[in-house]
Amino acid sequence: MGNSTSSTTYSESKSRSSNSEPSTRDGIVLYGLPLSPNTQRVLAVLAEKDLKYEFKSINFMESEHKSRKYLEGLQPFGLFPVLIDEDGFKIYESRAICRYLEEKYKTKGNQLIPDGDIKSRFLFEQAVNIEAFNFEPAAIGIVREKFVKKLLGRGEPDEGKVADFRKELNGKLSVYENILSKQPYMAGQVFTLADLFHLPCMALLFKMGDGDLIESKPNIRKWWEKISARPSWKTVEKMI
């Protein structure tokens, strides 16, 4: 696996009248919102793969992503991010985009899906599912209550819900602590998408005052310090 320092470059478009039009420009185009964890996930992969791209920021406050133009031209569910590849191929759903970029640009940047025998590949698949079905639901529950509500002006967080989500997440992270006591990364010995997928929500947990869930577990803390120090994530942090 490569350990190159990312030198990803991008140009940012803020033209709100044309953002929903599929780009005719050569190269990769990413539509999203820098504050969005799902967008951050893709931005991190673009950096890991050392890919040049154009970033088009969605006008979230004016509900551009719910406009007819956006729904018909980019994403029928009115969500983001959306990626248009250099050949015009369009794909949405952040984890699908990330996997597509790794498969399409396998020889560029850092390897994020392991090669090798079937066991290595499916330990990776197992780790990806652990993030999606064990970490993400509780973590995003905290994020919605403490971050999204404030962002949208929908009042104060429901502290009862926050407590429930914290309890659920703490239980899941106790299992993580055991897994990471035996190996440095979620899928084994090397950094993969299974680790990267955690970065956006984990970073938000710290920003919202819930970093104790991570800091209190030494193996998770060590893992977090490694993955959050990667140049790709530092690149994303500068965009937020």
C-alpha positions in Angstrom: 0.0 0.0 0.0 1.3 3.4 -0.9 2.2 6.0 1.8 2.5 9.0 -0.5 1.6 12.4 0.8 -1.5 13.7 -0.9 -1.2 16.7 -3.2 -4.7 16.8 -4.4 -5.7 20.0 -6.1 -9.2 21.3 -6.7 -11.1 24.3 -8.0 -14.3 25.4 -6.2 -17.3 26.7 -8.0 -19.9 28.8 -6.1 -22.0 29.8 -9.1 -25.4 29.2 -7.6 -27.3 29.6 -10.8 -25.6 26.7 -12.6 -24.6 24.3 -9.8 -27.4 21.9 -10.6 -26.4 21.6 -14.3 -24.3 18.5 -14.9 -20.8 19.8 -15.8 -19.5 19.7 -19.3 -16.0 20.3 -18.1 -13.3 17.7 -18.5 -12.3 16.0 -15.3 -13.9 14.9 -12.1 -16.7 17.1 -10.6 -18.0 16.6 -7.1 -21.3 18.3 -5.9 -21.7 18.5 -2.2 -21.4 20.6 1.0 -18.1 20.9 2.9 -20.0 20.6 6.3 -21.6 17.3 5.2 -20.0 14.2 6.7 -20.9 12.3 3.5 -19.3 14.9 1.3 -16.2 14.9 3.6 -15.9 11.1 3.2 -15.6 11.5 -0.6 -13.2 14.5 -0.3 -10.9 12.4 1.8 -10.8 9.6 -0.8 -10.1 12.1 -3.6 -7.2 13.3 -1.5 -6.0 9.7 -0.8 -6.1 8.9 -4.5 -4.3 12.2 -5.4 -7.0 13.1 -7.9 -7.7 16.5 -9.3 -11.3 17.6 -9.3 -13.7 20.5 -9.4 -15.9 21.0 -6.3 -19.3 22.5 -6.7 -20.8 23.6 -3.4 -24.5 23.1 -3.0 -26.6 26.0 -1.9 -28.1 24.1 1.0 -29.9 27.1 2.7 -31.9 27.7 -0.5 -32.7 24.0 -0.9 -30.9 23.7 -4.2 -30.7 20.0 -3.7 -34.5 19.8 -3.7 -35.0 21.8 -6.9 -36.4 20.1 -9.9 -33.2 20.7 -11.9 -31.1 19.0 -9.2 -33.6 16.1 -8.8 -33.8 15.4 -12.5 -30.2 16.2 -13.4 -28.1 14.9 -10.5 -29.7 13.1 -7.6 -33.4 11.9 -7.6 -33.6 11.7 -3.8 -32.4 15.2 -3.3 -29.2 14.3 -1.4 -25.5 14.8 -1.8 -22.7 14.2 -2.7 -22.9 13.4 -6.4 -19.8 12.7 -8.5 -19.5 13.0 -12.2 -16.4 11.3 -13.6 -14.2 12.6 -16.4 -16.1 10.5 -18.9 -19.5 11.8 -17.8 -20.4 8.8 -15.6 -22.5 9.9 -12.6 -22.8 8.2 -9.3 -24.2 9.1 -5.9 -24.2 7.6 -2.3 -20.9 8.5 -0.6 -19.6 5.0 0.2 -20.4 3.9 -3.4 -18.6 6.9 -4.7 -15.6 6.1 -2.5 -15.4 2.5 -3.7 -15.9 3.5 -7.3 -12.9 6.0 -7.1 -10.7 3.3 -5.5 -11.6 0.7 -8.2 -11.5 3.1 -11.1 -8.2 4.8 -10.1 -6.6 1.8 -8.4 -3.1 2.7 -9.6 -3.2 6.3 -8.3 -2.4 7.5 -4.8 -2.9 5.1 -1.9 -4.6 1.7 -2.0 -7.8 1.7 0.0 -9.2 -1.7 -0.7 -6.9 -4.7 0.0 -5.8 -7.1 -2.7 -4.9 -10.6 -1.9 -6.8 -13.7 -0.9 -10.5 -14.0 -0.4 -10.1 -13.9 3.4 -8.4 -10.5 3.4 -11.0 -9.1 1.0 -13.9 -10.2 3.1 -12.4 -9.1 6.4 -12.4 -5.7 4.7 -16.1 -6.2 3.7 -16.8 -7.1 7.3 -15.1 -4.0 8.6 -17.0 -1.8 6.2 -20.2 -3.2 7.4 -19.2 -2.7 11.1 -18.9 1.0 10.4 -22.1 1.2 8.5 -24.3 -0.8 10.8 -22.7 -0.5 14.2 -20.9 2.8 14.4 -22.8 5.1 12.0 -26.4 4.8 13.3 -25.6 5.9 16.9 -22.9 8.4 15.9 -25.2 10.1 13.3 -27.9 10.2 15.9 -25.8 12.3 18.1 -24.7 14.5 15.1 -28.3 15.1 14.1 -29.3 16.2 17.6 -26.3 18.3 18.5 -25.1 19.6 15.1 -27.8 19.3 12.4 -30.6 20.8 14.6 -28.4 23.8 15.3 -27.4 24.2 11.7 -31.0 24.2 10.5 -32.3 26.3 13.4 -34.6 23.6 14.7 -34.0 24.2 18.4 -32.0 22.5 21.1 -31.0 18.9 21.1 -33.2 16.4 22.9 -30.8 15.4 25.7 -32.7 12.2 26.4 -32.1 11.1 22.8 -28.5 12.2 23.0 -28.0 10.1 26.2 -29.5 7.1 24.5 -27.3 7.4 21.4 -24.2 7.9 23.6 -25.0 4.7 25.5 -25.5 2.8 22.3 -22.4 4.1 20.8 -20.3 3.5 23.9 -21.4 -0.1 23.8 -20.4 -0.4 20.1 -17.0 1.3 20.8 -16.3 -1.2 23.6 -16.3 -3.9 20.9 -14.1 -1.7 18.7 -11.7 -1.4 21.6 -11.3 -5.2 21.7 -10.9 -5.4 17.9 -8.2 -2.7 17.9 -6.4 -4.4 20.7 -5.5 -7.1 18.3 -4.8 -5.2 15.1 -3.9 -1.6 14.1 -6.8 -1.0 11.7 -10.4 -2.1 11.4 -9.7 -4.5 8.5 -6.3 -5.7 9.8 -2.8 -4.5 9.3 -3.3 -1.6 6.8 -5.4 1.5 6.4 -8.5 1.0 4.2 -11.8 2.6 3.4 -13.2 0.9 6.5 -11.1 3.3 8.6 -11.5 6.3 6.4 -15.3 6.0 6.5 -15.2 6.8 10.3 -13.4 10.1 10.0 -16.2 12.6 9.4 -18.5 11.6 12.3 -15.7 10.9 14.7 -14.3 14.4 14.1 -17.8 15.8 14.7 -18.0 13.9 18.0 -15.0 15.8 19.2 -16.3 19.1 18.0 -19.6 18.5 19.8 -18.0 17.6 23.1 -18.4 13.8 22.8 -14.8 12.9 22.2 -14.7 11.3 25.6 -16.3 8.2 24.0 -13.1 7.8 22.0 -10.5 9.3 24.4 -11.6 6.9 27.2 -10.6 3.8 25.2 -6.8 3.6 24.6 -6.8 1.4 21.5 -9.5 3.5 19.8 -7.7 6.7 20.8 -4.4 5.4 19.2 -6.2 4.4 16.1 -8.0 7.7 15.8 -4.8 9.6 16.3 -3.3 7.7 13.3 -6.1 8.0 10.9 -7.0 11.6 11.7 -3.3 12.6 11.2 -3.3 11.5 7.5 -2.6 14.2 5.0 -5.9 13.4 3.2 -8.0 14.3 6.3 -5.9 17.4 7.0 -6.8 18.5 3.4 -10.5 18.0 4.2 -10.3 19.9 7.5 -9.0 22.9 5.6 -12.1 22.9 3.4 -14.6 22.7 6.3 
